[in-house]
Amino acid sequence: MIDKALPIAIRKPPPFLTGPFQPGITDPQWPVSPPEAEGIDPQRYAVERAGRISPQSFVTVLAIDIAVSRRQDLADVLRATSDFAGREMNRPPVKWNLPLGEEVPETYRVTVTIGFGPSLFMTPEGNDRFQLNHARPRWLRIMPTVPGDEFNLTTEATDLLMVIASDHPYVNVAIARSVVHGYVDKRLLVQRIEQGFSRPDKREFLRFDDGIDNITNANDGELDRLVYVRPEDGEPDWCVNGSYLVWRKIRENLPMWEGMSLPQQEGAIGRHKQTGLPLS
């Protein structure tokens, strides 16, 4: 059953934050070369695995409302939030809070991505409270409901999404805690928190290979062509190099799924469970 729906406008990180960290909303684009191991076909690896080589393992998503009414106050809150994100992404790991003998990594690969929700430009009641609707991204809107939804736009739509990704769950918790407790700005009101992780074997709860068909810049720059906004796309200028996030939380009926035979499961997904190859 589909539980929540929230389209969000997200800006691509500036060049000084690019490198071996993913932007937080797309699979990492680095590295695209295969690891040094025998029996790996570099061409096939670039197509099937590049972009899923080393994503961060943990994600935390904060749905946030901004408790201000004046445009200048909004600018102050967004500036404080952006400064906070930059500090957290550049903060080096520390030793004092690790178990004795545990090696401190060079980086936890922290990314903090901030997305603007439709209600920042126009509330569900039709209030352009910050006079920003003229600058609204072209396709940004509250997602319509579908049969089975528990989505209530008056309670679920929020002004911001903050997507925190890193290699350690406690790092995510610490960053989220700063926002929740008002250390960033007390006018940031966190409405919901979602947490997730990726399995080391790249499989999801249905035990199929997850993300095997995700687009990647290893394939002729697919991410830049199909995900990020380009100047010719007819969007407001500030949206160029940004993107959209369509967020739907889906409840999976695992007991029913586990009762299905292997051919039934593979038929539902369209791939072989063991190899991830298409049934075709």
C-alpha positions as CSV (number, residue, x, y, z in Angstrom):
1,M,0.0,0.0,0.0
2,I,1.4,3.4,-0.9
3,D,1.7,5.5,2.2
4,K,3.2,8.9,1.4
5,A,3.9,11.0,-1.6
6,L,5.9,14.2,-1.8
7,P,7.6,15.6,-4.9
8,I,10.6,17.8,-4.0
9,A,12.9,20.1,-6.0
10,I,16.6,19.5,-5.3
11,R,19.7,21.4,-6.4
12,K,22.8,19.6,-7.6
13,P,25.8,20.2,-5.3
14,P,28.2,22.9,-6.5
15,P,31.5,21.7,-8.1
16,F,33.5,22.0,-4.9
17,L,31.4,19.3,-3.3
18,T,31.6,16.9,-6.2
19,G,34.0,13.9,-6.1
20,P,33.8,10.5,-4.5
21,F,30.5,11.4,-2.6
22,Q,27.1,10.9,-4.1
23,P,24.8,14.0,-4.3
24,G,22.4,12.2,-1.9
25,I,19.6,11.8,-4.5
26,T,21.3,9.8,-7.2
27,D,23.6,6.8,-7.2
28,P,27.3,7.8,-6.9
29,Q,29.0,8.5,-10.2
30,W,32.5,7.5,-9.1
31,P,34.4,5.3,-9.7
32,V,33.3,3.8,-13.0
33,S,36.2,1.5,-13.4
34,P,36.0,-2.1,-12.1
35,P,38.0,-3.3,-9.0
36,E,41.2,-5.1,-9.6
37,A,40.0,-8.7,-9.7
38,E,40.3,-11.5,-12.2
39,G,37.4,-12.5,-14.3
40,I,35.6,-9.1,-14.4
41,D,34.6,-7.9,-17.8
42,P,35.3,-4.1,-17.7
43,Q,32.7,-3.3,-20.4
44,R,29.9,-5.2,-18.7
45,Y,30.9,-3.9,-15.3
46,A,30.7,-0.3,-16.5
47,V,27.1,-0.9,-17.7
48,E,25.8,-3.1,-14.9
49,R,27.7,-1.9,-11.8
50,A,29.2,1.6,-12.3
51,G,27.2,4.0,-10.1
52,R,26.5,1.2,-7.5
53,I,30.1,0.5,-6.6
54,S,30.3,2.2,-3.3
55,P,27.2,4.1,-2.2
56,Q,26.8,5.3,1.4
57,S,25.2,2.6,3.5
58,F,22.7,4.7,5.6
59,V,20.2,7.4,4.8
60,T,18.0,9.6,7.0
61,V,15.3,11.8,5.6
62,L,13.8,14.7,7.6
63,A,10.5,16.2,6.5
64,I,10.6,19.8,7.7
65,D,8.2,22.8,8.0
66,I,9.6,26.4,8.3
67,A,7.8,28.4,11.0
68,V,8.3,31.9,9.6
69,S,6.0,34.3,7.8
70,R,8.3,36.9,6.3
71,R,10.5,36.3,3.3
72,Q,13.6,37.7,5.0
73,D,13.2,35.3,7.9
74,L,12.9,32.4,5.3
75,A,16.2,33.6,3.7
76,D,17.9,33.6,7.2
77,V,16.6,30.0,7.9
78,L,17.7,28.7,4.5
79,R,21.1,30.3,4.9
80,A,21.6,28.8,8.3
81,T,20.5,25.4,7.0
82,S,22.9,25.6,4.0
83,D,25.8,26.6,6.2
84,F,25.1,23.7,8.6
85,A,25.0,21.3,5.7
86,G,28.3,22.5,4.4
87,R,30.0,22.2,7.8
88,E,28.7,18.6,8.3
89,M,29.9,17.5,4.9
90,N,33.4,18.9,5.5
91,R,33.7,17.8,9.2
92,P,36.5,15.2,9.7
93,P,35.7,12.1,11.7
94,V,36.7,12.3,15.4
95,K,38.2,9.6,17.7
96,W,36.7,10.3,21.1
97,N,33.3,8.7,20.5
98,L,34.5,5.4,18.9
99,P,35.1,2.1,20.8
100,L,38.6,1.5,21.9
101,G,40.7,0.1,19.1
102,E,38.3,0.9,16.3
103,E,40.1,2.6,13.4
104,V,38.9,6.1,12.4
105,P,38.1,6.2,8.7
106,E,39.4,9.1,6.6
107,T,35.8,10.1,5.9
108,Y,32.2,8.9,6.5
109,R,31.3,10.4,3.1
110,V,28.5,12.6,4.5
111,T,26.1,14.4,2.2
112,V,23.3,16.6,3.3
113,T,20.9,17.4,0.4
114,I,18.2,20.0,0.8
115,G,15.0,19.8,-1.3
116,F,12.2,22.4,-1.6
117,G,8.7,21.1,-1.3
118,P,5.6,22.5,-3.1
119,S,4.2,24.1,0.0
120,L,7.2,26.4,0.2
121,F,6.0,28.0,-3.0
122,M,2.2,27.6,-2.5
123,T,0.5,26.0,0.5
124,P,-2.3,23.4,0.0
125,E,-4.7,26.2,0.9
126,G,-3.4,28.4,-2.0
127,N,-1.4,30.8,0.1
128,D,1.7,32.2,-1.7
129,R,3.1,33.2,1.7
130,F,6.6,34.1,0.6
131,Q,5.7,35.5,-2.9
132,L,7.8,32.7,-4.4
133,N,5.2,31.0,-6.6
134,H,6.6,32.8,-9.7
135,A,9.9,31.0,-9.2
136,R,8.4,27.6,-8.7
137,P,10.0,24.8,-10.6
138,R,7.9,24.0,-13.7
139,W,6.8,20.5,-12.7
140,L,6.9,20.8,-8.9
141,R,3.5,19.9,-7.4
142,I,1.9,17.8,-4.7
143,M,1.5,14.3,-6.0
144,P,-2.1,13.2,-6.6
145,T,-3.4,10.2,-4.6
146,V,-3.9,6.8,-6.0
147,P,-6.2,4.0,-4.8
148,G,-4.9,2.6,-1.5
149,D,-3.1,5.8,-0.5
150,E,-3.0,6.9,3.1
151,F,-1.5,10.2,1.9
152,N,-3.1,13.3,3.3
153,L,-1.7,16.4,1.6
154,T,-2.7,18.8,4.4
155,T,-0.6,16.9,6.9
156,E,2.1,15.2,4.8
157,A,3.2,18.0,2.5
158,T,6.1,19.9,4.0
159,D,8.4,22.8,3.1
160,L,11.7,21.0,3.0
161,L,13.2,17.6,2.8
162,M,16.7,17.0,4.2
163,V,18.4,13.9,2.9
164,I,21.3,12.8,5.1
165,A,23.6,10.0,3.7
166,S,26.7,8.6,5.3
167,D,28.6,5.4,6.0
168,H,27.6,5.2,9.7
169,P,24.1,5.3,11.2
170,Y,25.3,7.3,14.3
171,V,26.6,10.0,12.0
172,N,23.2,10.4,10.5
173,V,21.6,10.4,14.0
174,A,23.9,13.1,15.2
175,I,23.2,15.4,12.2
176,A,19.4,14.8,12.4
177,R,19.5,15.5,16.2
178,S,21.0,18.9,15.6
179,V,18.1,19.8,13.4
180,V,15.4,18.2,15.6
181,H,16.6,19.9,18.7
182,G,16.9,23.3,17.1
183,Y,20.6,23.6,17.1
184,V,20.6,24.6,13.5
185,D,17.6,27.0,13.7
186,K,14.6,26.7,16.1
187,R,12.3,27.7,13.2
188,L,13.0,24.3,11.5
189,L,10.1,22.1,12.7
190,V,10.8,18.4,11.9
191,Q,7.5,16.6,11.2
192,R,8.7,13.1,10.2
193,I,11.9,11.1,10.1
194,E,12.5,8.2,7.8
195,Q,15.6,6.0,8.1
196,G,17.0,3.4,5.7
197,F,20.1,1.4,4.9
198,S,21.5,-0.6,2.0
199,R,22.5,-4.2,2.3
200,P,26.1,-5.1,1.5
201,D,24.9,-7.6,-1.0
202,K,22.9,-4.9,-2.9
203,R,19.7,-6.8,-2.4
204,E,16.4,-5.4,-1.1
205,F,13.8,-7.0,1.2
206,L,12.3,-9.0,-1.7
207,R,15.9,-10.4,-2.1
208,F,16.2,-9.2,-5.7
209,D,19.3,-7.3,-6.9
210,D,18.4,-3.7,-6.1
211,G,19.0,-0.8,-8.4
212,I,20.6,-2.9,-11.2
213,D,18.8,-0.9,-13.8
214,N,19.5,2.5,-12.3
215,I,20.8,5.1,-14.8
216,T,24.4,6.1,-14.5
217,N,26.8,8.6,-16.1
218,A,28.9,5.6,-17.1
219,N,26.3,5.2,-19.9
220,D,26.9,8.2,-22.0
221,G,26.2,10.7,-19.2
222,E,22.6,9.5,-18.5
223,L,22.4,11.2,-15.1
224,D,23.3,14.6,-16.5
225,R,21.1,14.2,-19.5
226,L,18.0,12.7,-17.9
227,V,18.1,13.6,-14.1
228,Y,19.5,17.0,-13.7
229,V,17.9,20.2,-15.1
230,R,19.6,21.7,-18.1
231,P,19.4,25.3,-19.4
232,E,17.3,24.3,-22.4
233,D,14.6,22.6,-20.2
234,G,12.5,25.7,-19.7
235,E,12.9,25.8,-15.9
236,P,13.6,28.9,-13.9
237,D,17.3,29.8,-14.0
238,W,17.9,28.9,-10.3
239,C,16.8,25.3,-11.1
240,V,19.6,24.6,-13.6
241,N,21.7,21.7,-12.3
242,G,19.0,20.8,-9.9
243,S,16.6,17.8,-10.0
244,Y,13.3,16.5,-8.7
245,L,12.8,13.9,-6.1
246,V,9.5,12.0,-6.1
247,W,9.1,10.3,-2.7
248,R,6.6,7.5,-2.2
249,K,6.8,5.2,0.8
250,I,5.5,1.8,-0.1
251,R,4.4,-0.9,2.3
252,E,5.4,-4.4,1.1
253,N,3.3,-7.5,2.1
254,L,6.3,-9.7,2.8
255,P,4.3,-12.7,4.2
256,M,2.3,-12.9,1.0
257,W,5.5,-12.4,-1.1
258,E,7.4,-15.2,0.8
259,G,4.4,-17.5,0.0
260,M,4.9,-17.1,-3.7
261,S,6.9,-19.6,-5.7
262,L,10.2,-18.5,-7.3
263,P,8.7,-18.4,-10.9
264,Q,5.9,-16.2,-9.5
265,Q,8.3,-13.8,-7.8
266,E,10.5,-13.6,-10.9
267,G,7.5,-13.0,-13.1
268,A,6.4,-10.1,-10.9
269,I,9.8,-8.5,-11.0
270,G,10.7,-9.4,-14.5
271,R,14.2,-10.7,-13.6
272,H,16.0,-13.8,-12.5
273,K,16.3,-13.7,-8.7
274,Q,19.8,-15.2,-8.5
275,T,21.5,-13.2,-11.3
276,G,19.4,-10.1,-11.7
277,L,19.3,-10.7,-15.5
278,P,16.0,-9.8,-17.3
279,L,13.7,-12.7,-18.0
280,S,13.9,-11.8,-21.7
